[in-house]
Amino acid sequence: GALPGGCVDPGGTVPFVCTISPMSGPVGAYVTIRGYRFAPHTDGLSSVRIGGVLAPVVACGGGPNWADNLIVVEVPTLESGRSHPVQVTAGGGGVSGNPVVFGVTADPVGPQIACIVPNQGPEGTILSIDGKNFGAERGSADVRFGGGVSVTSITSWADTAIGTSTPAGAQSGDVTVMRDERTSNGYRGLPILLDPRTSRLRRHPTNERSMANTVREASV
């Protein structure tokens, strides 16, 4: 099936990169990579390179934020003002070959999302947004869910973590943090589907993150 956003697996045996978010940013920014056949992370084998330079995989839940169809990395030191190719190497040795580039800018590093736990759920789901540069206090910062819906409830706010809940009217799509006119990388959750046979919420068949971003079944 298609990933959220409409990207369809073209088939094959090597990794395929569908999208990166954002498509440009400074050294130190986080980049969310979505696609197919990234395979489970294997130390010493799984890697992402931007412009040929190894991009560190961002941690989530005590381990690397790397799943079969989602990776979050930090932009390594590269020349700004240029676009650099993004290449994923899976644990089995396959290397992505489709042309995807990331533009490195000289902008300051704004808020960055490392992961969201859980990364899916109905309205009212309590979640934690982990990352960096959120600021010590919320101030005028905003958190937006798919459909451009802003959160209405913030339970905690720190420079590296935000506690909140899924707002009413939110749609499946990118979650972003905005502060001082800078927007984070988009971190996309998966929809919760209603199974009419059981009248219970069930997980989307494409499991984006099995290690940390788990969702408990909930009665409706």
N, C-alpha and C positions, 0 to 999 in steps of 0.2 A: 504494500500500500504506500501511498504518498506520505511524506513527512508533513507536519504542520507547515503551511506556506506553499504547499502544492508540488514540492520537488518529488519526482518519481524516480525510482531506482532504474537506471539504464541497463542493469545487468552487468555481468562480467565477474572477474575474480579479484580485482584490485580495488583499493579504496576509491570512492568517488566523493568529491566535495561538492555539496549543493550550494551552500551559502556560508558567508562569514559575516559576523556582526560585531563591530562596525566594519565598514570596508576601508576605513582609514583612521589613523590615530597616532599618538606619539609613542615613543619608546616607554615601556612600563605599563601601557594600557593592556586590558584583557580583550581577547578576541574569542568569540564563541563560533566554533566550526561545526557545521551540521552536514551529514552525508550518510554514506553507506559503507559497510565492510571495514570499519576502523578496527574491529576485533577487540577483545579484552586487552587492557594495558599489560605489556610485558616489559619489565625493567631491562634496559640495554638494547631493546629491539624496537619498541613503539616510540615514534618520535614525530614531531612537527618541525619543519624548517620554513622560515620566512627569509627569502633572499639567500637561501643556502645556510643560514645561521640557525642553530638549534634554539627553538622557542620553549622555555620552561613550561611544563604542564602545571596549571594551577591546582592546588590542593582543595579537596572537599570531603568533609566527613572523615578526615584522617588518612585519605588516600588521594591519588591523582584523579582529577575530574575528567575521566576518559571512559567512554562507553562506545558501543558499536556504532552509534550514530550521533554522538555529541562529544566534543572536546573543548576545553577552555584552556588557552595558553596566554602567556604574557609576551608582549612584543619585545624581542631582544634588541640590543644596540645595533642600529642600522642607520644608514645615511638618510636624512630627512629630505623631503622634496622629491622623492622617487617612489615608484611602485615596484613591489618586490613579489615574486611568485611564492605561493603557499603550497607546500607539499606535505602530505601525510604518509608516513610509513607505518603499516600495520605490524603487529607482533609476528605475523607469519612471513613477513618480508615483502609483501606487496606494496607498491608505491603508487600514489595517485598521479594521474597524468593529465587530467582535464585542467585547462588554464583558468586559474583563480589568482588574483593579485591583491595585495594589501598595500595601500599608500601610507607611507610614514610621514607624519607631520611634525612640526616643531611646537605644537600646542602644549600647554600644561596638561598634566594628567588629572582628569576629573574623577568622578565616582566610577567604581568598577565592580561588577558582580562576578564573584567566583562561583557561587551556586545558590540554589534555592531549595530548601528542605521543608516539607515535601514539594515536589515540582508539579503537582497536579492536585486538583480537588475542587469541590463545589464551592459556592459562595459561603463565606464565613470560615473557610479553612484557615487555621492558625499556622503561620509559617515563619521561617527565619530566612532573611536575605543576607548572605555572608559575602564579604568582599573587602574593599578598602576605599579610603578617601570619601566616606559618606559624611564626614564632619562629626565633631563631638556632640553637637545638638542639631535637631532638625532645622530650625530656623525657617527659611523659605523653601527648603528642599521639598521635592515631591517624588512619590513612587507611583508609577502608572502601569496598569495591566493592559492586556490585549483589548483593543477597541478604544484606547486612550482614556480608560477609566482610572481616575486617581483614587488612592486608598482613602478611607475615611477614619480608619482606626490605626493608630500607632501605639503599640504597647511598650516598645523600647527603641532607643536610637543611640548608637555609638559609631565610632569611626569605622569599625570593621563588621558591624552587624546591625540589622534592623529587624525588629519584631513587629509583625503586622498580620492582617488577615485578608483573604480574597474579597474584594468589594462587590457589592451588588451590581449586576450588569456587566461584569468583566467577561471577556471572551478569551478563548484560547489564542495565545499570541505572545509577543515579546513583552517581558517585564523590564522596565528601565527605571533607573534612579537619576533624577535631575537635580543638579546643584550649581549655582552660580553660572547659569546658562550653559552648562556642560552636561551632556547626556552619556550615561554608561553604555557599555555593550548590552545588546538585547539578549535576555536569557529566556528562552521559550519553553514553557511547560506543555504538557499534553492534555487533551481534553479528557474529562471523565464521561463515560458513556453510560446511559441508562439501559440496563438489560430488561426488556419488557417481560421476560419469562420469570424473573425472580423479583422484579421491582427493587433491585439493589444496584448500587453503583459498582461498576467493574472497571478495571484498568483498560486503557487503550491497548490494542494488541502490539503496538510498537513500544517496547519498554526502553525508555530513554536512559534511565540510570538505575541499575539494580543494586548498587552498593550502598548509596546513602539516601537517594531521593525516593523513598518508598512511601506508599500511600495505604492507609488502612481502609478496608471496605467499610462503608457507612450505610446504614439503612436510610431510606427516604420515604 
